[in-house]
Amino acid sequence: SDPYAGQRPDLTVRDLLLYAVERFHGAEGQLDSPRFEGGVATQLANACMARSMYAEALPLARRAFELEQETGLVFEAAGVRPLIVLLECLRGLTRYGEAIAILNEVLEKGPVTDEDYHARLLYQLGSFHSHIGENDVAVPLLRRAPAGYSPTGDANAAEAYMAISWQLAGVLTDQGEYHEALELGEPTIGLARDVFADGHPSVAQSLTNTAHALAGLGDLDVAIEMQREAADLTDEYSGPESFPAWRFHGDLALLLGRADRLDDAIQETETTIRIGEMHFPADDPRLRSAQGWLHSFQTRAARR
C-alpha cells in the first residue's frame, strides 16, 4: 500500500482497507489455498476491527472462522484467532446473544486443549453474559478464566490476564462489591505501565476500572482524576475522535455528574456526543443514552 498511497496522498488507511476488503470478497473461494484465504481474512478483519469498522470486519471474521472449522487449520493475526475477532466484532455491534450462541456451540463440541485459548473463551462468554445483565452466570465464568494466564508471562498473556480482571472487576462493581473490585483492578494499573507504554489502552482501561470501584466507595475526587487521566491518555494514543475516546470521555462525564460538577459534566457529555456522532448512526441507543445524560445534567444545572 505504501507506493500506492504515495501516488494518492488523499487516501486514508480506511480507504485502503475498504479497497482490500472489496478485492478479497471479489476473489473469495478463488485464492491459492484455504490457509492463504483464512490468513488474509483474519488479518483484514483484525485491521478493520482495530479501526472500529465492525460491519466490514464481521463477514471477514466469520469467513476465517468457518474455514478454520472446516479445515482444522489455525489462522492468526497478531496472535489473535478468527473466533476472537468474530466475537469482538459482535461486541462492537452489540450482538451479544449471537456471540453467546457461537461460544456455547464451540464449547459444547468438546474440551479446548489450549489452556490460554480456553481461558480467553471463558472470559468472552462471561463478559457477554454480563453485558445482558446475567451476572449470576458471568461471575463464575470470569472467576475460572484467569487460571489460564499469568500476569508475569509475555505481553499477550499479561494483557489477557488484565482483560479478565477488568471484566470481573466491572461486574463486581455493578453488584456493589467495590472492595473486591478494587483489589482486582488496582494492581492492573502498575502491571499495564510495566508491560506497555504509558499511553497504551491497557493503562487507560486499568485506570477506568479502578476509578469505577473508587467511585462506588465514595472517593469521587480521586476517581474523577483517575478517569480524566484515562481519557487524556486515550486522546494522545488513539486520537481525540477515536472510538475508545468516546467511551472514556463518557465515563468521565458520568462521574462528574455523580459529583454534582454539572458544568464539567455537560462539557464532557457534549464531547462524548460529538465523538459518538462520528461512529454511530443517529438512532444508535448508545448515542441516545448520552443525549439523555446531557438533558439530565442541563435540567439539574438549571434548577440550582
Phi, psi and chi 1 to 4 in degrees:
 res  aa     phi    psi   chi1   chi2   chi3   chi4
   1 SER       -  -23.8   64.7      -      -      -
   2 ASP   -62.0  -50.3  -72.1  -17.2      -      -
   3 PRO   -62.0  -38.8  -21.2   33.1      -      -
   4 TYR   -64.3  -43.2 -172.8   56.0      -      -
   5 ALA   -65.4  -31.7      -      -      -      -
   6 GLY   -65.1  -32.5      -      -      -      -
   7 GLN   -77.4  -24.3  -62.8  167.6   26.0      -
   8 ARG  -126.8   76.3  -69.2  -78.1  -52.3  -80.2
   9 PRO   -63.6  -13.4   22.0  -32.6      -      -
  10 ASP   -76.7  -15.3   56.5  -53.7      -      -
  11 LEU   -73.1  141.2  -72.2  174.5      -      -
  12 THR  -103.9  170.2   65.4      -      -      -
  13 VAL   -58.8  -38.2  172.2      -      -      -
  14 ARG   -61.0  -43.6 -179.8 -176.6  175.7   86.8
  15 ASP   -58.4  -45.3  -66.6  -31.9      -      -
  16 LEU   -66.6  -38.6  -68.4  166.9      -      -
  17 LEU   -63.7  -44.6  -89.9  174.7      -      -
  18 LEU   -62.5  -37.9  -70.7  172.2      -      -
  19 TYR   -63.8  -45.2  174.2   70.8      -      -
  20 ALA   -63.9  -40.8      -      -      -      -
  21 VAL   -62.8  -43.3  170.0      -      -      -
  22 GLU   -61.2  -44.2 -178.6 -176.5  -11.2      -
  23 ARG   -63.8  -39.2  -70.7  -67.1  -60.0  -86.6
  24 PHE   -62.7  -48.7  174.4   82.4      -      -
  25 HIS   -63.5  -32.8  -72.7  -48.4      -      -
  26 GLY   -67.4  -25.3      -      -      -      -
  27 ALA  -107.1    5.9      -      -      -      -
  28 GLU   -57.0  131.8 -164.4  169.6  -44.6      -
  29 GLY    83.8   -5.7      -      -      -      -
  30 GLN  -116.2    4.9  -55.6  170.3   40.4      -
  31 LEU   -77.4  170.8  -62.3  175.2      -      -
  32 ASP   -55.6  -40.0  -68.4  -15.5      -      -
  33 SER  -161.2  160.0   66.7      -      -      -
  34 PRO   -57.6  -35.3  -24.9   34.2      -      -
  35 ARG   -62.8  -45.1  179.7 -179.9  -67.3  -81.5
  36 PHE   -66.3  -45.4 -179.2   69.2      -      -
  37 GLU   -62.4  -44.5 -176.6  173.9  -19.2      -
  38 GLY   -65.3  -39.1      -      -      -      -
  39 GLY   -65.4  -44.3      -      -      -      -
  40 VAL   -64.8  -44.2  170.9      -      -      -
  41 ALA   -60.2  -41.4      -      -      -      -
  42 THR   -65.0  -45.3  -55.0      -      -      -
  43 GLN   -64.5  -43.5  -70.6 -178.5   41.5      -
  44 LEU   -64.9  -43.2  -84.4  174.2      -      -
  45 ALA   -61.6  -43.3      -      -      -      -
  46 ASN   -64.0  -41.3 -157.1   37.4      -      -
  47 ALA   -66.2  -41.4      -      -      -      -
  48 CYS   -64.2  -44.6  -72.1      -      -      -
  49 MET   -63.2  -36.2 -171.4 -175.3   67.5      -
  50 ALA   -63.0  -19.9      -      -      -      -
  51 ARG  -109.2   22.0  -71.0  161.4  179.5   80.4
  52 SER    62.0   23.9  -54.5      -      -      -
  53 MET   -92.7   64.2  -64.0  163.1   59.4      -
  54 TYR   -66.8  -39.5  -61.4  109.4      -      -
  55 ALA   -63.3  -37.6      -      -      -      -
  56 GLU   -74.3  -34.1  -68.8   82.1    3.3      -
  57 ALA   -73.8  -31.2      -      -      -      -
  58 LEU   -57.9  -53.5 -176.7   60.0      -      -
  59 PRO   -64.6  -29.5   18.3  -29.1      -      -
  60 LEU   -67.2  -47.6  -65.8  162.1      -      -
  61 ALA   -64.2  -38.7      -      -      -      -
  62 ARG   -64.4  -41.1 -158.5 -175.9  -63.7  -80.9
  63 ARG   -64.5  -44.6  177.0   60.0  178.9  159.1
  64 ALA   -63.3  -40.5      -      -      -      -
  65 PHE   -64.8  -42.8  177.1   58.2      -      -
  66 GLU   -61.5  -42.8  -71.9  169.7   -4.3      -
  67 LEU   -64.3  -39.3  -78.2  168.9      -      -
  68 GLU   -63.4  -41.2 -160.6  176.6   59.2      -
  69 GLN   -67.2  -40.5  -63.3  -70.9   96.6      -
  70 GLU   -71.8  -38.4  -69.6  168.9    8.7      -
  71 THR  -100.7  -20.2   63.5      -      -      -
  72 GLY    78.9    2.9      -      -      -      -
  73 LEU   -78.7  161.2  -61.1  169.0      -      -
  74 VAL  -115.0  122.5  173.9      -      -      -
  75 PHE  -109.8  142.9  -50.3  121.6      -      -
  76 GLU  -142.1  150.8  -71.6 -171.6  -15.7      -
  77 ALA  -133.1  116.0      -      -      -      -
  78 ALA    53.7   39.9      -      -      -      -
  79 GLY    78.0    9.4      -      -      -      -
  80 VAL  -111.0  128.8 -179.9      -      -      -
  81 ARG   -80.3  157.1  -63.0  -90.0  -65.2  -87.6
  82 PRO   -56.4  -38.8  -25.4   33.4      -      -
  83 LEU   -60.6  -40.3  176.7   55.4      -      -
  84 ILE   -65.0  -42.7  -58.0  -60.4      -      -
  85 VAL   -62.2  -44.0 -179.3      -      -      -
  86 LEU   -58.9  -44.8  174.1   57.8      -      -
  87 LEU   -65.4  -39.6  -65.3  170.4      -      -
  88 GLU   -68.8  -32.3  -70.8  -58.4  -32.1      -
  89 CYS   -63.0  -45.8  -71.1      -      -      -
  90 LEU   -64.1  -34.7  -67.7  169.5      -      -
  91 ARG   -64.0  -46.3 -174.1 -170.1  -55.9  -80.9
  92 GLY   -62.4  -28.5      -      -      -      -
  93 LEU   -94.5    5.2  -64.7  167.3      -      -
  94 THR    56.9   34.4   66.2      -      -      -
  95 ARG   -98.8   66.1  -68.8  161.6   63.1  169.7
  96 TYR   -69.3  -39.9  -54.0  130.6      -      -
  97 GLY   -61.9  -40.9      -      -      -      -
  98 GLU   -63.6  -40.5 -174.5  176.9  -13.8      -
  99 ALA   -63.4  -42.8      -      -      -      -
 100 ILE   -61.9  -43.2  -70.7  170.4      -      -
 101 ALA   -61.4  -43.0      -      -      -      -
 102 ILE   -63.7  -45.4  -69.3  170.8      -      -
 103 LEU   -63.4  -43.9  -84.9  166.2      -      -
 104 ASN   -61.0  -39.7  -77.1  -27.7      -      -
 105 GLU   -63.6  -43.3 -176.7  178.6  -11.6      -
 106 VAL   -63.9  -46.8  169.8      -      -      -
 107 LEU   -70.8  -28.2  -67.6  169.2      -      -
 108 GLU   -75.6  -17.3  -75.6  168.3    7.2      -
 109 LYS   -70.4  -18.6  -75.3 -177.3  176.8  177.4
 110 GLY   146.1  170.9      -      -      -      -
 111 PRO   -65.2  142.3   22.8  -31.6      -      -
 112 VAL   -90.0  116.2  178.7      -      -      -
 113 THR   -73.8  -27.4   54.9      -      -      -
 114 ASP   -77.2  111.1 -177.2  -32.5      -      -
 115 GLU   -62.6  -41.4  -74.3 -170.9    8.4      -
 116 ASP   -62.5  -45.3  -74.4   -3.1      -      -
 117 TYR   -65.3  -40.8 -169.7   47.2      -      -
 118 HIS   -62.0  -42.4 -172.5 -123.8      -      -
 119 ALA   -61.9  -41.0      -      -      -      -
 120 ARG   -65.6  -36.9 -170.3  175.8  -76.6  -92.6
 121 LEU   -68.0  -40.7  -64.3 -175.0      -      -
 122 LEU   -61.4  -42.3  -70.8  175.0      -      -
 123 TYR   -59.8  -46.4  152.6   66.4      -      -
 124 GLN   -60.8  -46.0  -67.6  -81.2   -8.6      -
 125 LEU   -62.6  -44.6 -173.9   56.6      -      -
 126 GLY   -62.2  -40.8      -      -      -      -
 127 SER   -67.4  -38.0   70.3      -      -      -
 128 PHE   -68.0  -38.8  -74.3  120.7      -      -
 129 HIS   -63.3  -36.6  -82.2  -69.7      -      -
 130 SER   -67.4  -33.9   73.8      -      -      -
 131 HIS   -63.8  -30.1  -78.5  -47.9      -      -
 132 ILE  -100.3   15.5   60.3  174.7      -      -
 133 GLY    83.3   10.3      -      -      -      -
 134 GLU   -94.9   65.0  -65.1  178.3  -12.6      -
 135 ASN   -68.6  -25.9  -72.5  -21.9      -      -
 136 ASP   -65.4  -28.3   55.8  -30.7      -      -
 137 VAL   -85.7  -38.3  179.4      -      -      -
 138 ALA   -66.5  -44.8      -      -      -      -
 139 VAL   -60.7  -48.7  169.2      -      -      -
 140 PRO   -60.0  -37.8  -22.8   33.6      -      -
 141 LEU   -64.9  -44.2  -72.2  165.5      -      -
 142 LEU   -69.6  -30.8  -67.3  168.7      -      -
 143 ARG   -69.5  -32.0  -72.8 -166.4 -169.0  -78.9
 144 ARG   -76.8  -31.3  -75.5  167.7   56.4 -162.7
 145 ALA   -62.9  -42.9      -      -      -      -
 146 PRO   -62.6  -16.9  -21.4   32.6      -      -
 147 ALA   -59.5  -22.7      -      -      -      -
 148 GLY   -83.3   -2.7      -      -      -      -
 149 TYR  -132.9  153.3  -68.4  100.6      -      -
 150 SER  -119.0  132.1  166.4      -      -      -
 151 PRO   -67.9  -13.1   23.7  -32.6      -      -
 152 THR  -100.1    8.0   58.0      -      -      -
 153 GLY   -79.5 -157.6      -      -      -      -
 154 ASP   -72.6  179.0   61.9   18.1      -      -
 155 ALA   -60.2  -40.7      -      -      -      -
 156 ASN   -63.8  -42.9  -73.7  -23.3      -      -
 157 ALA   -66.3  -41.7      -      -      -      -
 158 ALA   -63.5  -41.4      -      -      -      -
 159 GLU   -66.2  -40.4 -172.2  166.6   24.4      -
 160 ALA   -64.6  -42.0      -      -      -      -
 161 TYR   -59.2  -43.9  177.8   87.4      -      -
 162 MET   -65.1  -41.5  -74.5 -173.6  -76.7      -
 163 ALA   -60.0  -42.4      -      -      -      -
 164 ILE   -66.5  -42.8  -65.1  164.7      -      -
 165 SER   -62.4  -41.5  -61.6      -      -      -
 166 TRP   -62.0  -45.5  -61.4  -31.0      -      -
 167 GLN   -63.9  -44.6 -170.7   69.3   45.7      -
 168 LEU   -65.5  -41.2 -178.9   53.0      -      -
 169 ALA   -61.2  -39.5      -      -      -      -
 170 GLY   -63.6  -42.5      -      -      -      -
 171 VAL   -65.5  -43.8  172.9      -      -      -
 172 LEU   -62.6  -38.2  -67.8  169.4      -      -
 173 THR   -61.7  -44.3  -62.6      -      -      -
 174 ASP   -60.8  -31.0  -69.6  -16.9      -      -
 175 GLN   -87.3    0.0  -67.3 -178.6  -35.3      -
 176 GLY    83.9   10.2      -      -      -      -
 177 GLU   -93.1   68.6  -60.9  177.2   36.7      -
 178 TYR   -70.5  -36.9  -56.2  121.0      -      -
 179 HIS   -63.9  -45.7  -72.2  -72.6      -      -
 180 GLU   -66.0  -38.7 -172.9  177.6   -5.6      -
 181 ALA   -60.9  -41.0      -      -      -      -
 182 LEU   -66.1  -40.0 -172.1   61.0      -      -
 183 GLU   -61.9  -33.0  -71.8  172.9    5.9      -
 184 LEU   -79.4  -41.5  -83.9  168.0      -      -
 185 GLY   -80.0  -40.9      -      -      -      -
 186 GLU   -61.1  -42.8 -159.3  164.4   29.1      -
 187 PRO   -63.9  -23.6  -21.8   33.3      -      -
 188 THR   -70.9  -18.6   65.6      -      -      -
 189 ILE   -64.5  -51.4  -60.9  173.7      -      -
 190 GLY   -63.8  -39.5      -      -      -      -
 191 LEU   -62.0  -44.8  177.7   59.6      -      -
 192 ALA   -64.1  -40.2      -      -      -      -
 193 ARG   -67.4  -33.7  -68.2 -166.7 -161.1  -84.9
 194 ASP   -72.0  -38.7  -72.6  -16.3      -      -
 195 VAL   -86.1  -34.6  174.9      -      -      -
 196 PHE  -122.5  169.6  -57.2  105.1      -      -
 197 ALA   -63.9  155.0      -      -      -      -
 198 ASP   -61.7  -28.7 -162.9   44.6      -      -
 199 GLY   -89.1    1.2      -      -      -      -
 200 HIS   -59.5  144.4 -169.4  -84.8      -      -
 201 PRO   -54.3  -28.4  -26.9   34.2      -      -
 202 SER   -64.4  -33.8  -66.5      -      -      -
 203 VAL   -66.8  -46.3  178.9      -      -      -
 204 ALA   -61.9  -41.5      -      -      -      -
 205 GLN   -66.5  -38.1 -173.4   60.1   55.2      -
 206 SER   -63.3  -40.9  -63.8      -      -      -
 207 LEU   -63.6  -44.4  -73.7  164.5      -      -
 208 THR   -70.6  -36.8 -159.8      -      -      -
 209 ASN   -64.1  -42.1  -89.5   68.0      -      -
 210 THR   -67.3  -37.6  -54.8      -      -      -
 211 ALA   -60.7  -41.3      -      -      -      -
 212 HIS   -62.7  -42.4  -69.8  169.0      -      -
 213 ALA   -65.6  -41.8      -      -      -      -
 214 LEU   -63.4  -39.6  -73.9  167.1      -      -
 215 ALA   -62.2  -38.7      -      -      -      -
 216 GLY   -63.8  -29.8      -      -      -      -
 217 LEU   -85.8    1.2  -68.8  167.8      -      -
 218 GLY    93.0    2.9      -      -      -      -
 219 ASP   -92.7   67.8 -158.2  -15.4      -      -
 220 LEU   -69.2  -36.4  -83.2  172.0      -      -
 221 ASP   -62.2  -46.1  -71.6  -20.0      -      -
 222 VAL   -66.3  -40.2  175.1      -      -      -
 223 ALA   -60.5  -41.8      -      -      -      -
 224 ILE   -65.6  -43.5  -73.7  167.8      -      -
 225 GLU   -63.8  -38.3  -69.5  -47.8  -55.9      -
 226 MET   -65.7  -42.7 -159.5  167.9  -83.9      -
 227 GLN   -68.6  -35.8 -173.1   61.9   45.8      -
 228 ARG   -64.7  -40.1 -167.1 -178.9  -61.5  -78.5
 229 GLU   -62.5  -40.2 -177.4 -178.2   -1.8      -
 230 ALA   -61.5  -42.9      -      -      -      -
 231 ALA   -66.3  -42.3      -      -      -      -
 232 ASP   -64.7  -42.7  -70.1  -15.6      -      -
 233 LEU   -62.8  -38.8  -72.6  173.5      -      -
 234 THR   -67.3  -40.6  -56.8      -      -      -
 235 ASP   -58.8  -41.5  -73.4   -9.7      -      -
 236 GLU   -72.2  -40.1  -67.5  172.9   15.1      -
 237 TYR   -84.1  -46.9 -171.2   90.3      -      -
 238 SER  -102.6  -17.1  -58.1      -      -      -
 239 GLY   107.8  142.3      -      -      -      -
 240 PRO   -69.6   -9.4   24.5  -32.9      -      -
 241 GLU  -116.2   17.0  -63.4  176.5  -11.0      -
 242 SER   -80.2  163.3   64.1      -      -      -
 243 PHE   -59.7  -45.8  179.0   77.5      -      -
 244 PRO   -58.6  -35.2  -24.2   34.5      -      -
 245 ALA   -61.8  -36.9      -      -      -      -
 246 TRP   -56.7  -46.6  166.4   80.1      -      -
 247 ARG   -68.4  -45.3 -172.7  162.3   55.0   85.9
 248 PHE   -70.8  -36.1  -71.9  113.1      -      -
 249 HIS   -68.6  -35.4  -79.4  -78.1      -      -
 250 GLY   -62.8  -43.5      -      -      -      -
 251 ASP   -62.4  -38.7  -75.2  -10.9      -      -
 252 LEU   -65.6  -41.4  177.1   56.5      -      -
 253 ALA   -58.4  -43.2      -      -      -      -
 254 LEU   -66.5  -40.1  -69.8  173.0      -      -
 255 LEU   -64.9  -41.3  -73.5  176.5      -      -
 256 LEU   -63.0  -37.7  -71.6  164.5      -      -
 257 GLY   -63.5  -41.2      -      -      -      -
 258 ARG   -63.7  -33.2  -74.7  176.6   64.2  177.4
 259 ALA   -84.1    3.2      -      -      -      -
 260 ASP    63.4   25.7 -150.2   32.7      -      -
 261 ARG   -93.2   74.3  -68.7  163.7   57.4  173.2
 262 LEU   -71.9  -35.5  -63.6  176.2      -      -
 263 ASP   -62.1  -44.4  -69.7  -19.1      -      -
 264 ASP   -66.8  -38.6  -70.2  -19.6      -      -
 265 ALA   -63.0  -41.6      -      -      -      -
 266 ILE   -63.4  -43.9  -71.4  167.6      -      -
 267 GLN   -62.7  -44.6 -177.6  178.2  -17.0      -
 268 GLU   -67.8  -35.9  -78.5  -63.0  -31.2      -
 269 THR   -67.8  -39.1  -53.0      -      -      -
 270 GLU   -62.5  -38.6  -72.3  173.0  -18.4      -
 271 THR   -63.4  -43.6  -62.0      -      -      -
 272 THR   -60.6  -44.7  -57.5      -      -      -
 273 ILE   -64.8  -42.6  -67.9  170.2      -      -
 274 ARG   -60.3  -43.1  177.9  179.0   53.1   78.7
 275 ILE   -67.4  -43.1  -61.4  169.3      -      -
 276 GLY   -60.0  -36.0      -      -      -      -
 277 GLU   -65.3  -19.2  -73.0  172.0  -17.9      -
 278 MET   -82.7  -16.2  -60.7  177.2 -174.5      -
 279 HIS  -118.1  -21.8  -63.5  -83.4      -      -
 280 PHE  -122.0  151.3  -52.1  126.0      -      -
 281 PRO   -66.6  160.9   21.5  -31.0      -      -
 282 ALA   -60.5  -29.5      -      -      -      -
 283 ASP   -94.8   10.4   60.2  -12.4      -      -
 284 ASP   -64.3  133.5 -171.2  -79.3      -      -
 285 PRO   -61.7  -29.2   16.2  -28.7      -      -
 286 ARG   -67.5  -38.0  -70.7  166.4  -70.5 -171.1
 287 LEU   -70.7  -42.0 -162.4   53.3      -      -
 288 ARG   -63.2  -35.8  -68.7 -155.9  -56.0  -93.1
 289 SER   -62.9  -45.3 -179.9      -      -      -
 290 ALA   -63.8  -36.5      -      -      -      -
 291 GLN   -65.0  -33.3  -70.0  162.5  -14.4      -
 292 GLY   -66.2  -40.0      -      -      -      -
 293 TRP   -59.6  -44.8  -50.1  -20.2      -      -
 294 LEU   -59.7  -45.1 -179.1   60.7      -      -
 295 HIS   -61.8  -42.7  176.2   72.5      -      -
 296 SER   -62.8  -46.3  173.4      -      -      -
 297 PHE   -65.0  -41.3  -64.1  149.7      -      -
 298 GLN   -64.4  -39.4  -71.9  171.3  -25.4      -
 299 THR   -65.2  -44.9  -58.9      -      -      -
 300 ARG   -63.8  -40.2  -75.2  166.0   55.3 -168.9
 301 ALA   -65.5  -36.0      -      -      -      -
 302 ALA   -69.3  -26.0      -      -      -      -
 303 ARG   -83.8  -11.9  -70.7  174.0  178.8  167.4
 304 ARG   -71.4      -  -74.4 -165.2  -55.3 -165.1
